[in-house]
Amino acid sequence: MQQTYIAIAIGALASVVVLMILMRKMRPRGRLSFLAGLSFTLVIAGIVFGENRWLGYVLLSLGVLLAVVDAVKKMRK
């Protein structure tokens, strides 16, 4: 059962990457901010370390929190 969730998460991540590549061709290129890159890395680490639920949830939560902070900072500019 847990392997199914991991497979679904990896599939969703692959879909997001494909969409990002397609969207990049439509818009001018912009660099990924440090916070966005860090949040992306934390989310990936949360998925990888998903067997240890406590660590996985903490890493995922930190990743989402940093993504929200980055979005708020970009909206204020």
N, C-alpha and C positions, 0 to 999 in steps of 0.2 A: 504494500500500500504506500509506504513512504517513497519507494522508488518511482511510483507513478507521479507523486507530487513533484519530485525532483525533475522528472522528465517534462512535466507540464511547465515548470518554472524555466527550464532551459529552452523549451520551445517558445515560450513567451518572450524571453530575452532575445532569442534569435530573431523573432518577428520585429521587435523594437529596433534591433540593429539594422535590419533590412529597410524598415521604414525610415530610419535616420539617413541611410545612404540614399534612398530615393528622394527624400526631402532636401538633402544637401545639394542635389543636382538642380533643384528648382530655385533655391535661394542662394544668395551670395554666401560664401564660406565665412563662418565665424569660429573663433577659437572657443574651446570648452574652458570655462572658468575653473579655477583651482577647486572651489567648493563643489562644483558639479562633478568634476573628475573624482574627487575624494568620495562623494556620496555614491557614485556609480561603483567605485571599488568596494566600498563597504557593503553595498547590496549584493554584489557578486560574492564577497567573502561570507555574507550571511547565508547565501544559498549553498555555498560549498561546505560550510561548517554546520549545516542543518541537522546533522545527527545529534549534536549537542544542542538541544533546544534552547537552553538559556543563552548560550553564546550566539547562536544563529539569530534569535529574536533581537538581542541587543544590537548586533551588527546591522540587521535590517532596519531597526528603528533609528539608529544613528544616521544611516544612509538617507532615509526618508526625511528626517529632520534637517539634515544639511541641504538636501535638495529644496526643501521649502524655504529655508533661510536664503539660499542663493536666488530663488525666484523672487522673494520679497525685495532683496537688495537690487535686483535688476529692474523691478517695477518702479522703485523709487528714483532711479536715474532718469 
